[in-house]
Amino acid sequence: MNTCGRMRAAWLASLCLAAGGLLPGAARAAAQPPVAPADRDAIVRLAAERGVTVEDAETLLRPLDEAGAKGLPVAPLANKVREGLVKGADPRRIDTVVRQMAGHLGAADALLREMNLSAPPGRDEPVVLLADALSGGVTSNEVRELRRQAQTAGTTPLASDSLAGAAKGLALIKSASLPPADATAVMVEAVRHGYRSHEMLELGRQVKRHERDYRDGIASLRGLREAIARGERPDQLFAGGRPPTVERPAEARPDPAVERPTRPARPETPERPARPERPERPQTPDRPEAGRAR
């Protein structure tokens, strides 16, 4: 049996094991098909070209099959395996990264289900985006707080893709070392004003791009939130390639209607009196000539 055949047989064995009752019925119903045969064969061929053993290739594919059996998105995991193989990374390192990614996907899926915001069937984007936010430094509690503030009473339930987009935008702003509370307020305002997922991503990217202006006080997250509250969209907020600048409070600015008093003219310096002319020095009488006869 060739390499691809052995890999396919191992996959079939794992699939039969899962179908045999090790997974709850709901999980089996929600389970997605593991890696597509064409993608699986491509990964196996790429692994062989890079000198990866059959056993290591099987190890790399195992977390993908496990994620698919749990109903988690498999495509981003397969892409990460291919990326690692193309770069010539150690298979053990690839396996570690892929398993970390699978863990974030599982946490994102569980978080959305906890808040009754599970992604619609056939749509992986909210889970993948929220997992990316979690891997970028956003905590589960921050996601819960984001949802709590954004979901006002009596309004339409928050969509899963909106929450995921806001969480990813929050992760980008946090990566700029800006205050998380202010960053959360910005994203909450964006959700409340109907920003779509891609607009919240762009909002986070723009803040990250201009992080120096925000850290130096040229721009502020409070000013950004107020601009969003006025109805401005991302293309307006950063028009001209600059973020909204900080304005001084009104009391700190002089009223243009008040005229400043004119400065009094300086008194003229009086002229110095003319110096009196010095009297002419009297002429000295002629001295007698030396040696004159007496």
C-alpha positions as CSV (number, residue, x, y, z in Angstrom):
1,M,0.0,0.0,0.0
2,N,1.4,3.4,-0.9
3,T,1.7,6.4,1.4
4,C,-1.6,8.0,0.4
5,G,-3.4,4.6,0.7
6,R,-2.1,4.1,4.3
7,M,-3.1,7.6,5.3
8,R,-6.6,7.2,3.9
9,A,-6.9,3.8,5.8
10,A,-5.9,5.5,9.0
11,W,-8.4,8.2,8.4
12,L,-11.2,5.7,7.8
13,A,-10.3,3.9,11.0
14,S,-10.5,7.1,13.1
15,L,-13.8,8.0,11.5
16,C,-15.3,4.6,12.2
17,L,-14.1,4.9,15.8
18,A,-15.9,8.3,16.2
19,A,-19.1,6.9,14.6
20,G,-19.0,4.0,17.0
21,G,-20.4,5.9,19.9
22,L,-17.4,7.8,21.4
23,L,-19.0,11.1,20.5
24,P,-22.5,12.3,21.7
25,G,-25.2,12.2,19.2
26,A,-25.5,16.0,18.9
27,A,-21.7,16.2,18.3
28,R,-21.8,13.6,15.6
29,A,-24.7,15.4,13.9
30,A,-22.8,18.6,14.0
31,A,-19.5,17.0,12.9
32,Q,-18.1,18.3,9.7
33,P,-16.4,16.0,7.2
34,P,-12.6,15.9,8.0
35,V,-10.0,17.0,5.5
36,A,-11.3,16.5,2.0
37,P,-9.6,13.6,0.2
38,A,-7.9,16.0,-2.3
39,D,-6.5,18.2,0.4
40,R,-5.4,15.2,2.4
41,D,-3.5,13.7,-0.6
42,A,-2.0,17.1,-1.2
43,I,-0.7,17.3,2.4
44,V,0.7,13.8,2.2
45,R,2.5,14.5,-1.1
46,L,3.9,17.7,0.2
47,A,5.1,16.0,3.4
48,A,6.8,13.3,1.3
49,E,8.5,15.9,-0.8
50,R,9.9,17.6,2.3
51,G,11.2,14.3,3.7
52,V,8.6,13.9,6.4
53,T,8.0,10.4,7.4
54,V,4.6,8.7,7.1
55,E,4.2,8.5,10.9
56,D,4.9,12.3,11.2
57,A,2.4,13.0,8.4
58,E,-0.3,11.0,10.2
59,T,0.5,12.9,13.3
60,L,0.0,16.2,11.5
61,L,-3.4,15.1,10.1
62,R,-4.7,13.7,13.4
63,P,-5.8,17.1,15.0
64,L,-7.6,18.0,11.8
65,D,-9.7,14.8,11.9
66,E,-10.3,15.4,15.6
67,A,-11.5,19.0,15.0
68,G,-13.8,17.8,12.1
69,A,-15.3,15.2,14.4
70,K,-16.2,18.0,16.9
71,G,-17.8,20.1,14.2
72,L,-15.0,22.7,14.2
73,P,-13.7,24.4,11.0
74,V,-11.0,22.3,9.4
75,A,-9.8,24.4,6.5
76,P,-7.7,26.9,8.6
77,L,-5.9,23.9,10.2
78,A,-5.2,22.3,6.9
79,N,-3.8,25.6,5.6
80,K,-1.6,25.9,8.6
81,V,-0.2,22.4,8.1
82,R,0.6,23.2,4.4
83,E,2.2,26.5,5.4
84,G,4.5,24.8,7.9
85,L,5.5,22.2,5.4
86,V,6.2,24.7,2.6
87,K,8.4,26.7,5.1
88,G,10.3,23.5,6.0
89,A,9.3,23.7,9.7
90,D,9.9,20.8,12.0
91,P,6.8,18.5,12.1
92,R,6.7,18.7,15.9
93,R,6.6,22.5,15.7
94,I,3.8,22.3,13.1
95,D,1.8,19.9,15.3
96,T,2.1,22.2,18.3
97,V,0.9,25.3,16.4
98,V,-2.0,23.4,14.7
99,R,-3.1,22.0,18.1
100,Q,-3.0,25.5,19.6
101,M,-5.1,26.8,16.8
102,A,-7.5,23.9,17.2
103,G,-7.8,24.8,20.9
104,H,-8.7,28.4,20.1
105,L,-11.3,27.2,17.6
106,G,-12.8,25.0,20.2
107,A,-12.8,27.8,22.8
108,A,-14.4,30.2,20.3
109,D,-17.1,27.7,19.4
110,A,-17.9,27.0,23.0
111,L,-18.0,30.8,23.8
112,L,-20.5,31.5,21.0
113,R,-22.7,28.5,22.1
114,E,-22.5,29.7,25.7
115,M,-24.0,33.1,24.6
116,N,-26.5,31.5,22.3
117,L,-24.7,33.0,19.3
118,S,-23.7,29.9,17.6
119,A,-22.7,30.4,14.0
120,P,-25.3,29.4,11.3
121,P,-24.9,26.0,9.7
122,G,-22.2,26.0,7.0
123,R,-20.7,29.3,8.2
124,D,-17.3,29.0,9.8
125,E,-16.3,32.7,9.7
126,P,-17.6,33.7,13.2
127,V,-15.8,30.8,14.8
128,V,-12.5,31.4,12.9
129,L,-12.6,35.1,13.5
130,L,-13.3,34.8,17.2
131,A,-10.6,32.2,17.5
132,D,-8.2,34.6,15.8
133,A,-9.2,37.2,18.4
134,L,-8.5,34.8,21.3
135,S,-5.1,33.9,19.9
136,G,-4.4,37.7,19.5
137,G,-4.7,38.3,23.3
138,V,-8.5,38.9,23.9
139,T,-9.7,36.9,26.9
140,S,-13.1,35.1,27.1
141,N,-14.2,37.5,29.9
142,E,-13.4,40.5,27.6
143,V,-15.6,38.9,24.9
144,R,-18.4,38.4,27.5
145,E,-18.1,42.0,28.6
146,L,-18.1,43.2,25.0
147,R,-21.3,41.4,24.4
148,R,-22.9,42.6,27.6
149,Q,-22.2,46.3,26.8
150,A,-23.1,46.0,23.1
151,Q,-26.4,44.1,23.6
152,T,-28.7,46.7,25.0
153,A,-32.1,45.7,26.4
154,G,-34.9,45.4,23.9
155,T,-32.7,45.4,20.8
156,T,-32.2,42.8,18.1
157,P,-30.0,39.9,19.4
158,L,-26.4,40.4,18.5
159,A,-25.2,38.4,15.6
160,S,-22.3,36.0,16.0
161,D,-20.3,37.6,13.2
162,S,-20.7,41.1,14.7
163,L,-19.4,39.9,18.1
164,A,-16.5,38.1,16.4
165,G,-15.6,41.2,14.3
166,A,-15.7,43.4,17.4
167,A,-13.5,41.0,19.3
168,K,-11.0,40.9,16.5
169,G,-11.0,44.7,16.4
170,L,-10.4,44.8,20.1
171,A,-7.5,42.4,19.8
172,L,-5.9,44.7,17.2
173,I,-6.3,47.8,19.4
174,K,-4.9,45.9,22.4
175,S,-1.9,44.9,20.4
176,A,-1.1,48.6,20.1
177,S,-0.7,48.7,23.9
178,L,-3.7,51.0,24.4
179,P,-6.1,50.9,27.4
180,P,-8.4,47.8,27.0
181,A,-11.4,49.6,28.7
182,D,-11.2,52.5,26.1
183,A,-10.7,50.0,23.3
184,T,-13.8,48.1,24.4
185,A,-15.8,51.3,24.5
186,V,-14.8,52.0,20.9
187,M,-15.9,48.6,19.7
188,V,-19.1,48.7,21.7
189,E,-20.0,52.0,20.0
190,A,-19.2,50.5,16.6
191,V,-21.5,47.6,17.2
192,R,-24.3,49.9,18.4
193,H,-24.1,52.0,15.3
194,G,-24.4,49.0,13.0
195,Y,-20.8,48.6,11.9
196,R,-20.4,45.3,10.0
197,S,-17.8,42.8,10.8
198,H,-15.3,43.9,8.1
199,E,-15.8,47.6,9.2
200,M,-14.8,46.7,12.8
201,L,-11.8,44.9,11.5
202,E,-10.8,47.9,9.5
203,L,-11.3,50.1,12.5
204,G,-9.0,48.0,14.6
205,R,-6.4,47.9,11.8
206,Q,-6.4,51.7,11.4
207,V,-5.9,52.3,15.1
208,K,-3.0,49.8,15.0
209,R,-1.6,51.6,12.0
210,H,-1.7,54.9,13.8
211,E,-0.7,53.6,17.3
212,R,2.1,56.2,17.6
213,D,-0.5,59.0,17.3
214,Y,-2.6,57.5,20.0
215,R,0.2,56.8,22.4
216,D,1.6,60.3,21.9
217,G,-1.7,62.0,22.6
218,I,-2.2,63.4,19.0
219,A,-5.3,61.2,18.8
220,S,-7.4,59.5,21.5
221,L,-9.8,56.5,21.7
222,R,-12.3,58.7,23.4
223,G,-12.3,61.1,20.4
224,L,-12.7,58.1,18.1
225,R,-15.6,56.8,20.1
226,E,-17.3,60.2,20.0
227,A,-16.8,60.3,16.2
228,I,-18.4,56.9,15.8
229,A,-21.3,58.1,18.0
230,R,-21.8,61.0,15.6
231,G,-22.3,58.5,12.8
232,E,-19.0,58.5,11.0
233,R,-17.8,55.4,9.2
234,P,-14.2,54.0,9.0
235,D,-13.6,55.7,5.6
236,Q,-14.6,59.1,7.2
237,L,-12.8,58.5,10.5
238,F,-9.4,58.2,8.9
239,A,-9.9,60.3,5.8
240,G,-6.6,61.7,4.5
241,G,-4.7,58.9,6.3
242,R,-4.9,60.6,9.7
243,P,-7.0,59.6,12.8
244,P,-9.4,62.1,14.5
245,T,-7.2,64.5,16.4
246,V,-7.7,65.6,20.0
247,E,-9.5,68.9,20.4
248,R,-8.9,71.1,23.4
249,P,-11.9,71.7,25.6
250,A,-13.8,74.9,24.9
251,E,-12.8,76.6,28.1
252,A,-9.2,76.2,27.1
253,R,-9.7,78.0,23.8
254,P,-10.0,81.8,23.7
255,D,-13.3,83.1,22.5
256,P,-12.7,84.5,19.0
257,A,-15.5,87.1,19.6
258,V,-13.7,88.7,22.5
259,E,-11.2,91.3,21.4
260,R,-8.1,91.6,23.3
261,P,-7.4,95.1,24.7
262,T,-4.9,97.1,22.7
263,R,-1.5,97.4,24.3
264,P,-0.8,101.0,25.4
265,A,1.8,102.8,23.4
266,R,5.1,103.1,25.0
267,P,5.8,106.7,26.2
268,E,8.4,108.4,24.1
269,T,11.7,108.7,25.8
270,P,12.5,112.5,26.3
271,E,15.4,113.8,24.4
272,R,18.6,114.2,26.3
273,P,19.6,117.8,26.8
274,A,22.5,118.9,24.7
275,R,25.7,118.8,26.4
276,P,27.1,122.3,27.1
277,E,30.0,123.3,25.1
278,R,33.3,123.2,26.9
279,P,35.0,126.7,27.1
280,E,38.1,127.0,25.1
281,R,41.2,126.3,26.9
282,P,43.3,129.5,27.4
283,Q,46.5,129.5,25.5
284,T,49.6,128.9,27.4
285,P,52.1,132.0,27.3
286,D,55.2,131.5,25.4
287,R,58.0,130.2,27.5
288,P,61.3,132.2,27.3
289,E,63.9,130.8,25.0
290,A,66.6,128.9,26.7
291,G,70.1,130.4,26.8
292,R,68.8,134.0,26.1
293,A,71.4,136.5,27.2
294,R,70.6,138.4,30.4
